[in-house]
Amino acid sequence: MIRRLITAAALCIATVASAKTIGVHVGSWHSAQGYNNVNPGLMVRAESGLTAGAHCNSESRSERFPTAKRCQVAAYLGQHADWEPTPGLKVSLTGGVLTGYSRAKVLPFVVPSLLIGDHVRLIYAPRVEPKGVQTASLALEF
């Protein structure tokens, strides 16, 4: 476990050191009521596509999670790829692992997104469990 944490920390430091893109998580919408939609956070992405970030997740204090911390942090590490089918629109896919949610210590994820212009990214997290929710998020990239 300690080796994995050290490896993850080293990858995050390497990603920050070679950051090509810095992103700001802004907020989200959930397909069910009661989740926290205020999700500030930061993301860095290297030229290689290696991506690391953290944000206040949807389980932060809200109607559904009234006793949670005001900002329940989710951290993630993954690989990102872009395709540009038309100028000004990039279709992307990011996959990796994230932490900070109650259902498991570490969760795998694969999320598609669209980069509109140079700075606005729309992210879609599909429902993966029968009782889960779909999530759409907004991020700004620089």
N, C-alpha and C positions, 0 to 999 in steps of 0.2 A: 504494500500500500504506500509506504513512504517513497519507494522508488518511483511509483506512478506519479505521486505529487511532485517530486523533484523534476521528473521528465516533463510534466505539464507546465510547471513554472518556467523551465528552461525554454520550452516552445513558445510560451507567452512572451518572455523577454526577447527572444529572437524575432518574434512577429512585430513587437513594438519597435525594435531597433531598425527593422527594414520596412516599416509601414509605408505602403503606397496609398492607402485609403484610411481615413479616420471617419467614423460614423457616430451619429448621435441618435439613440433610440428616443422617440418622442411619446408615442402612446399606442393604444390598441383598441380593438373592438372584439367582443366575444359573442358567440352565438347563443349564450345563455346568460341570464341575469346574475348579478351578485359578484362578479369578478372585478378586480382592480384594473381599470383601463389607463391609469397614469403610470407609465413605465419608463421613466428616464434611465438612460444608461449610455455607455460608450462601447465602441467596437474599433478594432484595428485590423487591417488586412494587408498582408505582404504581397509583393509582386507574384509570388508563387501561388497565391490563393489561400494560404494558411490564414485563418481568421480566429480571433480571440475577442471575447467581449463579456460584459456584465450589465445587467439591468434590474430594476425593481420588477419582480414578476407579478403575474396575475393573482397569486396567492397572498400578496401584501394585504394589509388591513383593508377590509371591504365588507360588504353585506354578508358574503358567503364565508369570510374568514375574519370575524370581528376581533379575535384575540391575537391575530398575527402581528408581526412587527410592521411598522409603517412602511418600511421598504424591505421586503423579503428578497434577498439578492439571488439571482440566477446567474451563474457563470457558464460560459461555453467555449469550446475549442473545436474547430472544424476546418473543412476544406471547401472552398468556394470556386465556382466556375461560371463564366459569362458566355453568352452567345448573343450576337447583335444581328437580328433578322432584318432590321431596318435602321437607318441612322436615327439616333436620338432615343432608341428603345433597346435596352438589353434585357434578355431573359436569363435568369440566373438560378442556380441550384446550390444550396449549401447543406452539407451533411456533417455530422459530428456527434459530440456528446455534450450534455449539459447537466448542471447540478442545481440544487436549490428548490426542488419541488417535493411535496410531501409523499408522493406515491413511490418514489425510489431515490436512493442517494445519487445515482448516475443514470441518466436516460439517453438513449440514442435519439437523434433527430435528423430529418431530411425535410427541408423547406424550400419551396420555389419562391422566387421574387421577381419583381420588375424594377429596373432602374429607368426612370423617366427623365430625359435630359441628362444633366451631369450630377444632380444632387438629390433627387427625390426617389426613395426606394419604398415600394409597397411589398410587404412580406405576407405570405399566407401559410399558416400552420394548420394543416387538416386535422380533423378529429381522428384519433388513433384508437380510442376505446369506445365501447358502446355508449357509455355515459359521459364521454369526454365532450369537449367543445372545439369548435373551429375558431381560429383567431386570425384577424387581419391587423397588421401593424404598420406604422409609419416610421421611417428613419430618414435622416438627412446625412449625405455623405460629402466629404471634401477631400 
